[in-house]
Amino acid sequence: MTPLSYFSFAWRILLRDRLYSIAYGSVASVLFLLFFISVRLHFHLFGSISLSSIVSFEQSPQILFYTSLSSIASLFFFHTLHRIGDIGVMMAVGGNRIGCIWLHTLALFCLFLPSAVLGVVSSYFLIDLNPTHLGKEALAFFSGFAFLILFGFLISIPTVGLTTFTDPYKSIRRQK
């Protein structure tokens, strides 16, 4: 028997709910594909991504960027809310808040990082923009992953953190 760490426990949570994990992972792969296509188009057309530019709403990469980013954010949020019963059980048996937040954030990233890698790889196979601009491709790749990691933490930590403050038995009953 292997020792129980946060990573192995998060992986066991995902394996326990195989159907939900496959559904969330496949939908996330499509959304990450659209997200990375929009990020690559932005860097090839404009050289960077401007989050405050309203003028660029006329171009389709900006609309695709915002819709895919908000869809990914809602997918992160609903996946975190799907675990409200697990959080209630952990808090009912005496789990600590920081450990619970860390565990469910790690489970979120264990599910969505492989989907993001699949989305990146498929975006490079579907759209060949200009392979001579390797610097722009690397910048688009790292900027896209920075957005996803930032959004994962910004959504998961407050959601799980606020859920740990509710009554554990109420959250267990709400899950069923």
TORKOL-4160 file (C-alpha; in steps of 0.2 Angstrom, whole numbers, padded with zeros to 4 digits, m for minus):
176
<pt num="1" X="0000" Y="0000" Z="0000"/>
<pt num="2" X="0007" Y="0017" Z="m0005"/>
<pt num="3" X="0007" Y="0031" Z="0007"/>
<pt num="4" X="m0007" Y="0043" Z="0006"/>
<pt num="5" X="m0002" Y="0060" Z="0000"/>
<pt num="6" X="m0012" Y="0075" Z="m0007"/>
<pt num="7" X="m0008" Y="0070" Z="m0025"/>
<pt num="8" X="m0013" Y="0052" Z="m0023"/>
<pt num="9" X="m0029" Y="0056" Z="m0013"/>
<pt num="10" X="m0034" Y="0069" Z="m0027"/>
<pt num="11" X="m0031" Y="0056" Z="m0040"/>
<pt num="12" X="m0041" Y="0043" Z="m0031"/>
<pt num="13" X="m0056" Y="0056" Z="m0030"/>
<pt num="14" X="m0055" Y="0058" Z="m0049"/>
<pt num="15" X="m0054" Y="0039" Z="m0052"/>
<pt num="16" X="m0069" Y="0036" Z="m0040"/>
<pt num="17" X="m0080" Y="0047" Z="m0051"/>
<pt num="18" X="m0074" Y="0041" Z="m0068"/>
<pt num="19" X="m0089" Y="0046" Z="m0078"/>
<pt num="20" X="m0089" Y="0064" Z="m0071"/>
<pt num="21" X="m0070" Y="0065" Z="m0074"/>
<pt num="22" X="m0072" Y="0059" Z="m0092"/>
<pt num="23" X="m0086" Y="0071" Z="m0095"/>
<pt num="24" X="m0077" Y="0086" Z="m0088"/>
<pt num="25" X="m0061" Y="0082" Z="m0096"/>
<pt num="26" X="m0068" Y="0080" Z="m0113"/>
<pt num="27" X="m0078" Y="0096" Z="m0112"/>
<pt num="28" X="m0062" Y="0105" Z="m0105"/>
<pt num="29" X="m0052" Y="0098" Z="m0120"/>
<pt num="30" X="m0063" Y="0107" Z="m0132"/>
<pt num="31" X="m0064" Y="0123" Z="m0122"/>
<pt num="32" X="m0045" Y="0123" Z="m0120"/>
<pt num="33" X="m0043" Y="0120" Z="m0139"/>
<pt num="34" X="m0054" Y="0135" Z="m0143"/>
<pt num="35" X="m0044" Y="0145" Z="m0129"/>
<pt num="36" X="m0027" Y="0141" Z="m0136"/>
<pt num="37" X="m0032" Y="0145" Z="m0154"/>
<pt num="38" X="m0038" Y="0162" Z="m0149"/>
<pt num="39" X="m0022" Y="0165" Z="m0139"/>
<pt num="40" X="m0012" Y="0160" Z="m0154"/>
<pt num="41" X="m0022" Y="0171" Z="m0166"/>
<pt num="42" X="m0020" Y="0186" Z="m0154"/>
<pt num="43" X="m0001" Y="0184" Z="m0153"/>
<pt num="44" X="0001" Y="0182" Z="m0172"/>
<pt num="45" X="m0011" Y="0196" Z="m0176"/>
<pt num="46" X="m0008" Y="0209" Z="m0163"/>
<pt num="47" X="0008" Y="0203" Z="m0154"/>
<pt num="48" X="0000" Y="0203" Z="m0137"/>
<pt num="49" X="m0017" Y="0201" Z="m0127"/>
<pt num="50" X="m0025" Y="0217" Z="m0121"/>
<pt num="51" X="m0038" Y="0213" Z="m0108"/>
<pt num="52" X="m0044" Y="0231" Z="m0107"/>
<pt num="53" X="m0045" Y="0235" Z="m0126"/>
<pt num="54" X="m0063" Y="0237" Z="m0131"/>
<pt num="55" X="m0059" Y="0241" Z="m0149"/>
<pt num="56" X="m0053" Y="0224" Z="m0152"/>
<pt num="57" X="m0071" Y="0217" Z="m0148"/>
<pt num="58" X="m0073" Y="0219" Z="m0167"/>
<pt num="59" X="m0061" Y="0205" Z="m0171"/>
<pt num="60" X="m0066" Y="0187" Z="m0168"/>
<pt num="61" X="m0051" Y="0181" Z="m0158"/>
<pt num="62" X="m0056" Y="0193" Z="m0144"/>
<pt num="63" X="m0073" Y="0186" Z="m0144"/>
<pt num="64" X="m0067" Y="0169" Z="m0144"/>
<pt num="65" X="m0054" Y="0172" Z="m0131"/>
<pt num="66" X="m0067" Y="0179" Z="m0119"/>
<pt num="67" X="m0081" Y="0166" Z="m0122"/>
<pt num="68" X="m0069" Y="0152" Z="m0120"/>
<pt num="69" X="m0061" Y="0159" Z="m0104"/>
<pt num="70" X="m0078" Y="0162" Z="m0096"/>
<pt num="71" X="m0083" Y="0144" Z="m0101"/>
<pt num="72" X="m0067" Y="0137" Z="m0093"/>
<pt num="73" X="m0070" Y="0148" Z="m0078"/>
<pt num="74" X="m0088" Y="0141" Z="m0076"/>
<pt num="75" X="m0082" Y="0123" Z="m0079"/>
<pt num="76" X="m0069" Y="0126" Z="m0065"/>
<pt num="77" X="m0082" Y="0133" Z="m0054"/>
<pt num="78" X="m0095" Y="0119" Z="m0057"/>
<pt num="79" X="m0082" Y="0105" Z="m0055"/>
<pt num="80" X="m0077" Y="0113" Z="m0038"/>
<pt num="81" X="m0096" Y="0114" Z="m0033"/>
<pt num="82" X="m0098" Y="0096" Z="m0038"/>
<pt num="83" X="m0087" Y="0091" Z="m0023"/>
<pt num="84" X="m0097" Y="0099" Z="m0010"/>
<pt num="85" X="m0102" Y="0083" Z="m0002"/>
<pt num="86" X="m0084" Y="0077" Z="m0001"/>
<pt num="87" X="m0079" Y="0094" Z="0007"/>
<pt num="88" X="m0093" Y="0091" Z="0020"/>
<pt num="89" X="m0087" Y="0074" Z="0024"/>
<pt num="90" X="m0069" Y="0079" Z="0026"/>
<pt num="91" X="m0075" Y="0093" Z="0037"/>
<pt num="92" X="m0087" Y="0082" Z="0047"/>
<pt num="93" X="m0073" Y="0070" Z="0051"/>
<pt num="94" X="m0061" Y="0083" Z="0057"/>
<pt num="95" X="m0051" Y="0088" Z="0042"/>
<pt num="96" X="m0042" Y="0105" Z="0042"/>
<pt num="97" X="m0047" Y="0119" Z="0030"/>
<pt num="98" X="m0030" Y="0122" Z="0022"/>
<pt num="99" X="m0029" Y="0103" Z="0018"/>
<pt num="100" X="m0046" Y="0103" Z="0011"/>
<pt num="101" X="m0043" Y="0118" Z="0000"/>
<pt num="102" X="m0026" Y="0111" Z="m0006"/>
<pt num="103" X="m0034" Y="0094" Z="m0010"/>
<pt num="104" X="m0048" Y="0100" Z="m0020"/>
<pt num="105" X="m0037" Y="0113" Z="m0030"/>
<pt num="106" X="m0025" Y="0099" Z="m0034"/>
<pt num="107" X="m0039" Y="0087" Z="m0039"/>
<pt num="108" X="m0045" Y="0102" Z="m0051"/>
<pt num="109" X="m0028" Y="0103" Z="m0058"/>
<pt num="110" X="m0025" Y="0085" Z="m0060"/>
<pt num="111" X="m0041" Y="0084" Z="m0071"/>
<pt num="112" X="m0039" Y="0100" Z="m0081"/>
<pt num="113" X="m0020" Y="0101" Z="m0085"/>
<pt num="114" X="m0020" Y="0085" Z="m0096"/>
<pt num="115" X="m0035" Y="0092" Z="m0104"/>
<pt num="116" X="m0026" Y="0108" Z="m0107"/>
<pt num="117" X="m0011" Y="0099" Z="m0114"/>
<pt num="118" X="m0023" Y="0090" Z="m0126"/>
<pt num="119" X="m0030" Y="0106" Z="m0131"/>
<pt num="120" X="m0013" Y="0114" Z="m0135"/>
<pt num="121" X="m0007" Y="0099" Z="m0145"/>
<pt num="122" X="m0024" Y="0098" Z="m0155"/>
<pt num="123" X="m0023" Y="0117" Z="m0158"/>
<pt num="124" X="m0006" Y="0115" Z="m0166"/>
<pt num="125" X="m0012" Y="0101" Z="m0177"/>
<pt num="126" X="m0028" Y="0110" Z="m0182"/>
<pt num="127" X="m0021" Y="0128" Z="m0186"/>
<pt num="128" X="m0003" Y="0131" Z="m0193"/>
<pt num="129" X="m0001" Y="0149" Z="m0192"/>
<pt num="130" X="0017" Y="0153" Z="m0196"/>
<pt num="131" X="0030" Y="0141" Z="m0189"/>
<pt num="132" X="0045" Y="0153" Z="m0191"/>
<pt num="133" X="0038" Y="0164" Z="m0177"/>
<pt num="134" X="0044" Y="0152" Z="m0163"/>
<pt num="135" X="0045" Y="0166" Z="m0150"/>
<pt num="136" X="0027" Y="0171" Z="m0153"/>
<pt num="137" X="0021" Y="0152" Z="m0151"/>
<pt num="138" X="0031" Y="0150" Z="m0135"/>
<pt num="139" X="0024" Y="0167" Z="m0128"/>
<pt num="140" X="0006" Y="0161" Z="m0133"/>
<pt num="141" X="0009" Y="0144" Z="m0125"/>
<pt num="142" X="0016" Y="0151" Z="m0108"/>
<pt num="143" X="0003" Y="0165" Z="m0108"/>
<pt num="144" X="m0011" Y="0153" Z="m0110"/>
<pt num="145" X="m0005" Y="0142" Z="m0097"/>
<pt num="146" X="m0003" Y="0157" Z="m0085"/>
<pt num="147" X="m0021" Y="0162" Z="m0088"/>
<pt num="148" X="m0027" Y="0145" Z="m0084"/>
<pt num="149" X="m0017" Y="0142" Z="m0068"/>
<pt num="150" X="m0022" Y="0159" Z="m0062"/>
<pt num="151" X="m0040" Y="0156" Z="m0066"/>
<pt num="152" X="m0039" Y="0139" Z="m0058"/>
<pt num="153" X="m0033" Y="0146" Z="m0041"/>
<pt num="154" X="m0044" Y="0162" Z="m0042"/>
<pt num="155" X="m0059" Y="0151" Z="m0043"/>
<pt num="156" X="m0055" Y="0135" Z="m0033"/>
<pt num="157" X="m0047" Y="0142" Z="m0018"/>
<pt num="158" X="m0062" Y="0154" Z="m0013"/>
<pt num="159" X="m0075" Y="0142" Z="m0018"/>
<pt num="160" X="m0068" Y="0128" Z="m0008"/>
<pt num="161" X="m0063" Y="0140" Z="0006"/>
<pt num="162" X="m0081" Y="0147" Z="0008"/>
<pt num="163" X="m0088" Y="0129" Z="0007"/>
<pt num="164" X="m0078" Y="0124" Z="0022"/>
<pt num="165" X="m0086" Y="0137" Z="0033"/>
<pt num="166" X="m0103" Y="0130" Z="0030"/>
<pt num="167" X="m0111" Y="0117" Z="0041"/>
<pt num="168" X="m0103" Y="0100" Z="0036"/>
<pt num="169" X="m0119" Y="0090" Z="0038"/>
<pt num="170" X="m0129" Y="0103" Z="0028"/>
<pt num="171" X="m0117" Y="0102" Z="0014"/>
<pt num="172" X="m0118" Y="0083" Z="0014"/>
<pt num="173" X="m0137" Y="0083" Z="0014"/>
<pt num="174" X="m0136" Y="0096" Z="0000"/>
<pt num="175" X="m0125" Y="0085" Z="m0011"/>
<pt num="176" X="m0138" Y="0070" Z="m0010"/>
